[in-house]
Amino acid sequence: IGSSPKLRASTKIASLVATHGIPWHTYKALYRFVALSNVDPTTCNDNPIGRNACYLNGSERDANLEEFNGLEEWQKSHVHEWFVLLKNGDDKIDFQMMIEHLIGRDVSDVLSSLTENEFKAAIGAAERSLDDEDLVDDELSASFDWIDEDKDGVLTVDERMRAVLEDCSTQAQDSVICDVYAQLLRPWLPASLMSYEEFKAIIVTEGASAHDEVSAQFSSFF
C-alpha cells in the first residue's frame, strides 16, 4: 500500500501480462498512429476512413472514448497502468516520444502531451482506424528496418528489447521500475531470430500463437 504509484503500476502490468499475455492489439495500434497523426486536414470533409481517417480530431473525442471503453477490461487496465508508469511530472504522457522510441517512426506533435483521457481517446482512434482497415506493409517495414540495428535482415531479442528500454531511460520518471517491467516482457518475445515476415505475422495476428507457449514461463516469476 505504501509503495509508489509507478511501482504499483509496474506490478499490475506484470500481473496483467502474466494472466492475459502482451496486449498485442494495443501494440498493433501504435503502428497506425504514424498515418493518423500525419493526415492531411484538408481531406477531413470527405470523411476518409482507415489510415487516412481524421479520427485524431478533437471532434472525434467522444467516438474515440466510446471505442476505447468497448475494449476488454484487462486491455483498458493495461493502458491505464501504462499511462501511470510513463507519465511525466505534469501528469501527462509524451505519446509522440513513446511511439518514436518503440517503432522508430515519426509522428506529429499532436500526440506529444496527453492527459489520461486524451491518451485513451487516442488509443480509441487507432482502434477505430484498424476496424476500418488492417495494417499494411509500409506501416511495418520501416519499423522493422529501424529495430534491425545491425541491418542483417533479422531481429534478435536484444534488438527488440532496445526500443522498450530506451523509452524507459528517456521518459519514465523512475527508469529503474520501468526497466524491471520491460525485462519482464523478455520471456514473451520469441527467442529465435525473427525475419520480417515473422515480425509482420506476430503484429498483424496480435501474437496470439505465442500466448500458450510462454504463459507458464512468465507466470513462474510470480
Accessible surface in RSA format (square Angstrom, percent):
REM  Atomic radii and reference values for relative SASA: ProtOr
REM  Chains: A
REM  Algorithm: Lee & Richards
REM  Probe-radius: 1.40
REM  Slices: 20
REM RES _ NUM      All-atoms   Total-Side   Main-Chain    Non-polar    All polar
REM                ABS   REL    ABS   REL    ABS   REL    ABS   REL    ABS   REL
RES ILE A   1   207.33 118.0 155.39 115.8  51.94 125.2 160.67 115.7  46.66 126.6
RES GLY A   2    82.96 102.3   0.00   N/A  82.96 102.3  43.27 118.7  39.69  88.9
RES SER A   3    40.67  34.4  23.88  31.9  16.79  38.7  27.31  58.1  13.37  18.7
RES SER A   4    51.11  43.2  40.03  53.4  11.08  25.5  44.75  95.3   6.36   8.9
RES PRO A   5    73.82  53.8  71.06  64.8   2.76  10.0  72.27  59.7   1.55   9.6
RES LYS A   6    20.00   9.8  20.00  12.3   0.00   0.0  20.00  18.0   0.00   0.0
RES LEU A   7    79.99  44.6  79.99  57.2   0.00   0.0  79.99  56.2   0.00   0.0
RES ARG A   8   110.51  46.4 103.84  52.9   6.67  15.9  51.37  70.2  59.14  35.8
RES ALA A   9     1.01   0.9   0.23   0.3   0.78   1.8   0.62   0.9   0.39   1.0
RES SER A  10     5.32   4.5   5.11   6.8   0.21   0.5   0.74   1.6   4.58   6.4
RES THR A  11    82.05  58.4  77.02  78.1   5.03  12.0  65.26  87.7  16.79  25.4
RES LYS A  12    89.34  43.6  86.17  52.9   3.16   7.5  39.41  35.5  49.92  53.2
RES ILE A  13     0.00   0.0   0.00   0.0   0.00   0.0   0.00   0.0   0.00   0.0
RES ALA A  14     2.61   2.4   1.68   2.6   0.93   2.1   2.61   3.7   0.00   0.0
RES SER A  15    53.48  45.2  51.09  68.2   2.39   5.5  20.18  43.0  33.31  46.7
RES LEU A  16    14.08   7.8  13.19   9.4   0.89   2.2  14.08   9.9   0.00   0.0
RES VAL A  17     0.35   0.2   0.35   0.3   0.00   0.0   0.35   0.3   0.00   0.0
RES ALA A  18    15.52  14.3   9.69  15.0   5.84  13.3   9.81  13.8   5.71  15.1
RES THR A  19    88.50  62.9  65.96  66.9  22.55  53.7  50.58  67.9  37.92  57.3
RES HIS A  20    70.21  38.4  54.01  37.5  16.20  41.4  32.26  33.2  37.95  44.2
RES GLY A  21     2.78   3.4   0.00   N/A   2.78   3.4   2.77   7.6   0.01   0.0
RES ILE A  22     9.99   5.7   4.33   3.2   5.66  13.6   4.33   3.1   5.66  15.4
RES PRO A  23     1.05   0.8   0.64   0.6   0.41   1.5   1.05   0.9   0.00   0.0
RES TRP A  24    31.55  12.7  28.38  13.7   3.17   7.4  25.37  13.5   6.18  10.0
RES HIS A  25    40.39  22.1  38.48  26.7   1.91   4.9  29.00  29.9  11.39  13.3
RES THR A  26     1.33   0.9   1.33   1.4   0.00   0.0   0.46   0.6   0.87   1.3
RES TYR A  27    31.26  14.6  31.26  17.8   0.00   0.0  26.54  19.9   4.72   5.8
RES LYS A  28    12.70   6.2  12.64   7.8   0.06   0.1   0.12   0.1  12.58  13.4
RES ALA A  29     0.00   0.0   0.00   0.0   0.00   0.0   0.00   0.0   0.00   0.0
RES LEU A  30     1.93   1.1   1.93   1.4   0.00   0.0   1.93   1.4   0.00   0.0
RES TYR A  31    11.92   5.6  11.89   6.8   0.03   0.1   2.60   2.0   9.32  11.5
RES ARG A  32     0.00   0.0   0.00   0.0   0.00   0.0   0.00   0.0   0.00   0.0
RES PHE A  33     0.00   0.0   0.00   0.0   0.00   0.0   0.00   0.0   0.00   0.0
RES VAL A  34    18.78  12.4  18.10  16.4   0.69   1.7  18.10  15.7   0.69   1.9
RES ALA A  35    27.21  25.0  15.42  23.8  11.79  26.8  24.86  35.0   2.35   6.2
RES LEU A  36     5.90   3.3   0.14   0.1   5.75  14.5   0.14   0.1   5.75  15.5
RES SER A  37    13.11  11.1   0.00   0.0  13.11  30.2   1.32   2.8  11.78  16.5
RES ASN A  38    87.02  60.0  57.24  55.3  29.79  71.7  30.85  74.2  56.18  54.3
RES VAL A  39    29.69  19.5  10.29   9.3  19.41  46.8  15.37  13.4  14.32  38.9
RES ASP A  40    73.91  51.8  64.60  64.3   9.31  22.0  31.41  73.9  42.50  42.4
RES PRO A  41   104.25  76.0  91.19  83.1  13.06  47.5  92.60  76.5  11.65  72.4
RES THR A  42   112.76  80.2  82.79  83.9  29.97  71.4  81.25 109.1  31.51  47.6
RES THR A  43    50.15  35.7  49.00  49.7   1.16   2.8  47.63  64.0   2.52   3.8
RES CYS A  44    25.92  19.6  18.43  20.6   7.49  17.6  16.42  41.6   9.50  10.2
RES ASN A  45   143.27  98.8 116.81 112.9  26.46  63.7  31.11  74.9 112.16 108.4
RES ASP A  46   118.37  82.9  90.91  90.5  27.45  64.9  30.76  72.4  87.60  87.4
RES ASN A  47   121.26  83.6 104.93 101.4  16.32  39.3  32.23  77.6  89.03  86.1
RES PRO A  48    30.90  22.5  16.45  15.0  14.45  52.5  26.86  22.2   4.04  25.1
RES ILE A  49   112.39  64.0 105.06  78.3   7.33  17.7 105.06  75.7   7.33  19.9
RES GLY A  50     0.64   0.8   0.00   N/A   0.64   0.8   0.64   1.8   0.00   0.0
RES ARG A  51    71.91  30.2  71.03  36.2   0.88   2.1   8.56  11.7  63.35  38.4
RES ASN A  52    92.18  63.6  91.79  88.7   0.40   1.0  14.50  34.9  77.68  75.1
RES ALA A  53     0.19   0.2   0.00   0.0   0.19   0.4   0.00   0.0   0.19   0.5
RES CYS A  54    15.41  11.7   9.68  10.8   5.73  13.5  13.60  34.4   1.81   2.0
RES TYR A  55    24.63  11.5  24.63  14.0   0.00   0.0  12.43   9.3  12.19  15.0
RES LEU A  56    35.10  19.5  15.92  11.4  19.18  48.2  17.11  12.0  18.00  48.4
RES ASN A  57    66.87  46.1  59.98  58.0   6.89  16.6  12.24  29.4  54.63  52.8
RES GLY A  58    66.75  82.3   0.00   N/A  66.75  82.3  42.68 117.1  24.07  53.9
RES SER A  59   104.59  88.4  59.40  79.3  45.19 104.1  58.52 124.6  46.08  64.6
RES GLU A  60    47.33  27.2  46.46  35.1   0.87   2.1   1.77   3.4  45.56  37.2
RES ARG A  61   100.79  42.3  99.20  50.6   1.59   3.8  43.24  59.1  57.55  34.9
RES ASP A  62   109.33  76.6 101.32 100.8   8.01  18.9  39.37  92.6  69.96  69.8
RES ALA A  63    39.39  36.2  30.96  47.8   8.43  19.2  33.87  47.7   5.52  14.6
RES ASN A  64     4.31   3.0   4.31   4.2   0.00   0.0   0.00   0.0   4.31   4.2
RES LEU A  65    29.47  16.4  29.47  21.1   0.00   0.0  29.47  20.7   0.00   0.0
RES GLU A  66   132.47  76.1 122.11  92.4  10.35  24.7  46.92  90.8  85.55  69.8
RES GLU A  67    51.12  29.4  42.79  32.4   8.33  19.8   7.15  13.8  43.97  35.9
RES PHE A  68     2.89   1.4   2.89   1.8   0.00   0.0   2.89   1.8   0.00   0.0
RES ASN A  69    88.56  61.1  75.70  73.2  12.86  31.0  22.95  55.2  65.61  63.4
RES GLY A  70    65.94  81.3   0.00   N/A  65.94  81.3  33.96  93.2  31.98  71.6
RES LEU A  71    25.14  14.0  16.30  11.7   8.84  22.2  19.09  13.4   6.05  16.3
RES GLU A  72   110.69  63.5 101.77  77.0   8.92  21.2  43.17  83.5  67.52  55.1
RES GLU A  73   122.49  70.3 117.76  89.1   4.73  11.3  65.88 127.4  56.61  46.2
RES TRP A  74    41.21  16.5  36.18  17.5   5.03  11.8  34.30  18.3   6.91  11.2
RES GLN A  75    19.90  11.1  19.90  14.5   0.00   0.0   0.00   0.0  19.90  15.1
RES LYS A  76    38.64  18.8  36.67  22.5   1.97   4.7  16.84  15.2  21.80  23.2
RES SER A  77    35.87  30.3  30.73  41.0   5.14  11.8   7.62  16.2  28.26  39.6
RES HIS A  78     2.00   1.1   2.00   1.4   0.00   0.0   1.41   1.5   0.59   0.7
RES VAL A  79     0.42   0.3   0.42   0.4   0.00   0.0   0.42   0.4   0.00   0.0
RES HIS A  80    68.02  37.2  67.98  47.2   0.04   0.1  44.39  45.8  23.62  27.5
RES GLU A  81    25.03  14.4  25.03  18.9   0.00   0.0   0.00   0.0  25.03  20.4
RES TRP A  82     8.27   3.3   8.27   4.0   0.00   0.0   1.98   1.1   6.29  10.2
RES PHE A  83     8.63   4.3   8.63   5.3   0.00   0.0   8.63   5.2   0.00   0.0
RES VAL A  84    17.89  11.8  17.89  16.2   0.00   0.0  17.89  15.5   0.00   0.0
RES LEU A  85     0.97   0.5   0.92   0.7   0.05   0.1   0.92   0.6   0.05   0.1
RES LEU A  86     4.58   2.5   4.58   3.3   0.00   0.0   4.58   3.2   0.00   0.0
RES LYS A  87    49.74  24.3  49.74  30.5   0.00   0.0  13.03  11.7  36.72  39.1
RES ASN A  88    48.35  33.3  46.53  45.0   1.82   4.4  16.97  40.8  31.37  30.3
RES GLY A  89    64.42  79.4   0.00   N/A  64.42  79.4  28.76  78.9  35.67  79.9
RES ASP A  90    91.60  64.2  64.62  64.3  26.97  63.8  47.73 112.3  43.87  43.8
RES ASP A  91    86.22  60.4  80.92  80.5   5.30  12.5  22.56  53.1  63.66  63.5
RES LYS A  92    71.45  34.9  71.45  43.8   0.00   0.0  20.98  18.9  50.47  53.8
RES ILE A  93     0.13   0.1   0.00   0.0   0.13   0.3   0.13   0.1   0.00   0.0
RES ASP A  94    26.96  18.9  26.96  26.8   0.00   0.0   4.50  10.6  22.46  22.4
RES PHE A  95     0.00   0.0   0.00   0.0   0.00   0.0   0.00   0.0   0.00   0.0
RES GLN A  96    38.37  21.5  38.37  28.0   0.00   0.0   3.43   7.3  34.94  26.5
RES MET A  97    62.21  32.2  60.07  39.8   2.13   5.1  61.95  52.7   0.26   0.3
RES MET A  98     0.09   0.0   0.09   0.1   0.00   0.0   0.09   0.1   0.00   0.0
RES ILE A  99     0.00   0.0   0.00   0.0   0.00   0.0   0.00   0.0   0.00   0.0
RES GLU A 100    51.07  29.3  46.98  35.5   4.08   9.7  11.77  22.8  39.30  32.1
RES HIS A 101    30.46  16.6  30.37  21.1   0.09   0.2  11.67  12.0  18.78  21.9
RES LEU A 102    19.99  11.1  13.65   9.8   6.35  16.0  13.65   9.6   6.35  17.1
RES ILE A 103     3.95   2.2   3.95   2.9   0.00   0.0   3.95   2.8   0.00   0.0
RES GLY A 104    24.54  30.3   0.00   N/A  24.54  30.3   5.27  14.5  19.27  43.2
RES ARG A 105    50.13  21.0  47.49  24.2   2.63   6.3   5.74   7.8  44.39  26.9
RES ASP A 106   116.26  81.4 110.03 109.5   6.23  14.7  34.03  80.1  82.23  82.0
RES VAL A 107     7.46   4.9   0.00   0.0   7.46  18.0   1.48   1.3   5.98  16.2
RES SER A 108    32.40  27.4  23.56  31.4   8.85  20.4  31.16  66.4   1.25   1.7
RES ASP A 109   105.82  74.1  94.63  94.2  11.19  26.5  22.27  52.4  83.54  83.3
RES VAL A 110    77.82  51.2  58.00  52.5  19.82  47.8  66.81  58.1  11.01  29.9
RES LEU A 111     3.00   1.7   3.00   2.1   0.00   0.0   3.00   2.1   0.00   0.0
RES SER A 112    36.20  30.6  30.11  40.2   6.09  14.0  12.25  26.1  23.95  33.6
RES SER A 113    56.85  48.0  41.28  55.1  15.57  35.9  33.59  71.5  23.26  32.6
RES LEU A 114    14.62   8.1  14.62  10.5   0.00   0.0  14.62  10.3   0.00   0.0
RES THR A 115    50.31  35.8  50.31  51.0   0.00   0.0  45.77  61.5   4.54   6.9
RES GLU A 116    42.28  24.3  38.85  29.4   3.43   8.2  15.90  30.8  26.38  21.5
RES ASN A 117    76.25  52.6  74.07  71.6   2.17   5.2   9.40  22.6  66.84  64.6
RES GLU A 118    74.35  42.7  69.80  52.8   4.55  10.8  24.50  47.4  49.85  40.7
RES PHE A 119     0.07   0.0   0.07   0.0   0.00   0.0   0.07   0.0   0.00   0.0
RES LYS A 120    46.61  22.7  46.61  28.6   0.00   0.0   5.37   4.8  41.24  43.9
RES ALA A 121     8.84   8.1   8.75  13.5   0.10   0.2   8.84  12.5   0.00   0.0
RES ALA A 122     5.05   4.6   2.77   4.3   2.28   5.2   4.52   6.4   0.53   1.4
RES ILE A 123     0.00   0.0   0.00   0.0   0.00   0.0   0.00   0.0   0.00   0.0
RES GLY A 124     0.00   0.0   0.00   N/A   0.00   0.0   0.00   0.0   0.00   0.0
RES ALA A 125     0.00   0.0   0.00   0.0   0.00   0.0   0.00   0.0   0.00   0.0
RES ALA A 126     0.00   0.0   0.00   0.0   0.00   0.0   0.00   0.0   0.00   0.0
RES GLU A 127     3.23   1.9   3.22   2.4   0.00   0.0   0.12   0.2   3.11   2.5
RES ARG A 128    45.10  18.9  43.29  22.1   1.81   4.3   9.42  12.9  35.68  21.6
RES SER A 129     0.00   0.0   0.00   0.0   0.00   0.0   0.00   0.0   0.00   0.0
RES LEU A 130    17.30   9.6   3.81   2.7  13.49  33.9   4.15   2.9  13.15  35.4
RES ASP A 131   101.35  71.0  64.55  64.3  36.80  87.0  30.13  70.9  71.22  71.0
RES ASP A 132    59.11  41.4  24.64  24.5  34.47  81.5   6.48  15.2  52.63  52.5
RES GLU A 133    54.86  31.5  47.65  36.0   7.22  17.2  33.72  65.2  21.14  17.3
RES ASP A 134    66.04  46.3  57.10  56.8   8.95  21.2  32.25  75.9  33.80  33.7
RES LEU A 135    12.64   7.0   0.00   0.0  12.64  31.8   0.00   0.0  12.64  34.0
RES VAL A 136    44.77  29.5  40.03  36.2   4.73  11.4  44.77  38.9   0.00   0.0
RES ASP A 137    71.25  49.9  66.40  66.1   4.85  11.5  28.24  66.5  43.01  42.9
RES ASP A 138    86.77  60.8  76.55  76.2  10.22  24.2  42.18  99.3  44.59  44.5
RES GLU A 139     9.69   5.6   8.72   6.6   0.97   2.3   9.54  18.4   0.15   0.1
RES LEU A 140     0.28   0.2   0.28   0.2   0.00   0.0   0.28   0.2   0.00   0.0
RES SER A 141    42.56  36.0  42.27  56.4   0.28   0.7  24.71  52.6  17.85  25.0
RES ALA A 142    43.17  39.7  34.08  52.6   9.09  20.7  38.81  54.7   4.36  11.6
RES SER A 143     0.00   0.0   0.00   0.0   0.00   0.0   0.00   0.0   0.00   0.0
RES PHE A 144     6.98   3.5   6.98   4.3   0.00   0.0   6.98   4.2   0.00   0.0
RES ASP A 145    80.43  56.3  79.66  79.3   0.77   1.8  23.41  55.1  57.03  56.9
RES TRP A 146    75.45  30.3  67.11  32.5   8.35  19.6  45.94  24.5  29.52  47.9
RES ILE A 147     9.21   5.2   9.21   6.9   0.00   0.0   9.21   6.6   0.00   0.0
RES ASP A 148     5.41   3.8   5.41   5.4   0.00   0.0   0.00   0.0   5.41   5.4
RES GLU A 149   106.41  61.1  88.62  67.0  17.79  42.4  34.41  66.6  72.00  58.8
RES ASP A 150    90.29  63.2  61.55  61.3  28.74  68.0  44.60 105.0  45.69  45.6
RES LYS A 151   135.29  66.0 106.89  65.6  28.40  67.6  92.41  83.2  42.88  45.7
RES ASP A 152    80.21  56.2  47.13  46.9  33.08  78.2  38.87  91.5  41.34  41.2
RES GLY A 153    40.99  50.6   0.00   N/A  40.99  50.6  29.84  81.9  11.15  25.0
RES VAL A 154    36.79  24.2  36.78  33.3   0.01   0.0  36.78  32.0   0.01   0.0
RES LEU A 155     0.00   0.0   0.00   0.0   0.00   0.0   0.00   0.0   0.00   0.0
RES THR A 156    42.31  30.1  41.37  41.9   0.94   2.2  39.49  53.0   2.81   4.3
RES VAL A 157    22.26  14.6  19.79  17.9   2.47   6.0  19.79  17.2   2.47   6.7
RES ASP A 158    96.72  67.7  89.31  88.9   7.40  17.5  31.10  73.2  65.62  65.4
RES GLU A 159    14.09   8.1  12.45   9.4   1.64   3.9  11.91  23.0   2.18   1.8
RES ARG A 160    25.12  10.5  15.80   8.1   9.32  22.2  16.41  22.4   8.71   5.3
RES MET A 161     1.37   0.7   1.37   0.9   0.00   0.0   1.02   0.9   0.35   0.5
RES ARG A 162    61.72  25.9  56.56  28.8   5.16  12.3  42.14  57.6  19.57  11.9
RES ALA A 163     3.14   2.9   3.14   4.9   0.00   0.0   3.14   4.4   0.00   0.0
RES VAL A 164    26.97  17.8  26.74  24.2   0.24   0.6  26.74  23.2   0.24   0.6
RES LEU A 165    48.97  27.3  45.16  32.3   3.82   9.6  45.42  31.9   3.55   9.6
RES GLU A 166    60.95  35.0  55.15  41.7   5.80  13.8  23.75  45.9  37.20  30.4
RES ASP A 167     5.36   3.8   5.36   5.3   0.00   0.0   2.64   6.2   2.72   2.7
RES CYS A 168     3.39   2.6   3.39   3.8   0.00   0.0   2.40   6.1   0.98   1.1
RES SER A 169    79.52  67.2  50.23  67.0  29.29  67.5  42.24  89.9  37.29  52.2
RES THR A 170    74.81  53.2  42.91  43.5  31.90  76.0  49.65  66.7  25.17  38.0
RES GLN A 171    10.91   6.1   1.24   0.9   9.67  23.0   4.14   8.8   6.77   5.1
RES ALA A 172    11.50  10.6   0.13   0.2  11.37  25.9   0.13   0.2  11.37  30.1
RES GLN A 173   111.28  62.2  72.20  52.8  39.09  93.1  34.43  73.3  76.85  58.3
RES ASP A 174    50.37  35.3  45.94  45.7   4.43  10.5  15.33  36.1  35.05  35.0
RES SER A 175    47.48  40.1  43.69  58.3   3.79   8.7  13.54  28.8  33.95  47.6
RES VAL A 176   108.57  71.4 105.64  95.6   2.93   7.1 108.44  94.2   0.13   0.4
RES ILE A 177    20.63  11.7  19.45  14.5   1.18   2.8  20.63  14.9   0.00   0.0
RES CYS A 178     4.03   3.0   4.03   4.5   0.00   0.0   0.00   0.0   4.03   4.3
RES ASP A 179    54.89  38.4  54.89  54.6   0.00   0.0  13.08  30.8  41.81  41.7
RES VAL A 180    80.21  52.8  77.09  69.8   3.11   7.5  79.76  69.3   0.44   1.2
RES TYR A 181     7.50   3.5   7.50   4.3   0.00   0.0   7.10   5.3   0.40   0.5
RES ALA A 182     0.00   0.0   0.00   0.0   0.00   0.0   0.00   0.0   0.00   0.0
RES GLN A 183    70.35  39.3  63.27  46.2   7.08  16.9  34.00  72.4  36.35  27.6
RES LEU A 184    30.77  17.1  30.38  21.7   0.39   1.0  30.77  21.6   0.00   0.0
RES LEU A 185     7.53   4.2   7.53   5.4   0.00   0.0   7.53   5.3   0.00   0.0
RES ARG A 186    81.77  34.3  79.49  40.5   2.28   5.4  44.06  60.2  37.71  22.9
RES PRO A 187    20.79  15.2   9.12   8.3  11.67  42.4  16.89  13.9   3.90  24.2
RES TRP A 188     3.74   1.5   2.67   1.3   1.07   2.5   2.67   1.4   1.07   1.7
RES LEU A 189    29.14  16.2  22.66  16.2   6.48  16.3  22.66  15.9   6.48  17.4
RES PRO A 190    44.55  32.5  32.96  30.0  11.59  42.1  44.20  36.5   0.35   2.2
RES ALA A 191    94.12  86.5  67.21 103.7  26.91  61.2  67.33  94.8  26.79  71.0
RES SER A 192    78.07  66.0  65.07  86.8  13.00  29.9  53.31 113.5  24.76  34.7
RES LEU A 193   104.15  58.0  89.74  64.2  14.41  36.2  89.74  63.0  14.41  38.8
RES MET A 194    10.87   5.6  10.20   6.8   0.66   1.6   9.98   8.5   0.89   1.2
RES SER A 195    39.25  33.2  38.72  51.7   0.53   1.2  33.08  70.4   6.17   8.6
RES TYR A 196    46.33  21.6  44.07  25.1   2.26   5.9  44.07  33.1   2.26   2.8
RES GLU A 197   115.48  66.3 111.02  84.0   4.46  10.6  60.35 116.7  55.13  45.0
RES GLU A 198    91.79  52.7  85.92  65.0   5.86  14.0  40.58  78.5  51.21  41.8
RES PHE A 199     9.29   4.6   9.29   5.8   0.00   0.0   9.29   5.6   0.00   0.0
RES LYS A 200    58.68  28.6  58.68  36.0   0.00   0.0  25.89  23.3  32.79  34.9
RES ALA A 201    49.50  45.5  44.17  68.2   5.33  12.1  49.24  69.3   0.26   0.7
RES ILE A 202    22.70  12.9  19.14  14.3   3.56   8.6  22.44  16.2   0.26   0.7
RES ILE A 203     9.26   5.3   8.70   6.5   0.55   1.3   9.24   6.7   0.02   0.0
RES VAL A 204    39.38  25.9  33.38  30.2   6.00  14.4  33.38  29.0   6.00  16.3
RES THR A 205    85.09  60.5  70.32  71.3  14.77  35.2  68.34  91.8  16.75  25.3
RES GLU A 206    55.52  31.9  50.62  38.3   4.89  11.6  10.56  20.4  44.96  36.7
RES GLY A 207     2.06   2.5   0.00   N/A   2.06   2.5   0.61   1.7   1.45   3.2
RES ALA A 208    74.76  68.7  53.68  82.8  21.08  47.9  62.53  88.1  12.23  32.4
RES SER A 209   106.99  90.4  77.07 102.9  29.92  68.9  58.96 125.6  48.03  67.3
RES ALA A 210    11.09  10.2   8.85  13.7   2.24   5.1  11.09  15.6   0.00   0.0
RES HIS A 211    54.43  29.8  53.44  37.1   0.99   2.5  47.70  49.2   6.73   7.8
RES ASP A 212   121.73  85.3 105.18 104.7  16.55  39.1  36.16  85.1  85.58  85.3
RES GLU A 213   143.86  82.6 109.52  82.9  34.34  81.8  46.01  89.0  97.85  79.9
RES VAL A 214    15.80  10.4  15.80  14.3   0.00   0.0  15.80  13.7   0.00   0.0
RES SER A 215    26.01  22.0  25.85  34.5   0.16   0.4   8.97  19.1  17.04  23.9
RES ALA A 216    79.13  72.8  64.16  99.0  14.97  34.1  72.57 102.2   6.56  17.4
RES GLN A 217   102.82  57.5  92.72  67.8  10.11  24.1  39.56  84.2  63.27  48.0
RES PHE A 218     0.54   0.3   0.54   0.3   0.00   0.0   0.54   0.3   0.00   0.0
RES SER A 219    48.35  40.9  41.86  55.9   6.49  14.9  30.57  65.1  17.78  24.9
RES SER A 220    91.10  77.0  51.78  69.1  39.32  90.6  48.36 103.0  42.74  59.9
RES PHE A 221   113.43  56.8  78.58  48.7  34.85  90.7  84.11  51.0  29.33  83.9
RES PHE A 222   128.13  64.1  61.68  38.2  66.45 172.9  97.49  59.1  30.64  87.7
END  Absolute sums over single chains surface
CHAIN  1 A    10180.1       8278.7       1901.4       5542.7       4637.5
END  Absolute sums over all chains
TOTAL         10180.1       8278.7       1901.4       5542.7       4637.5
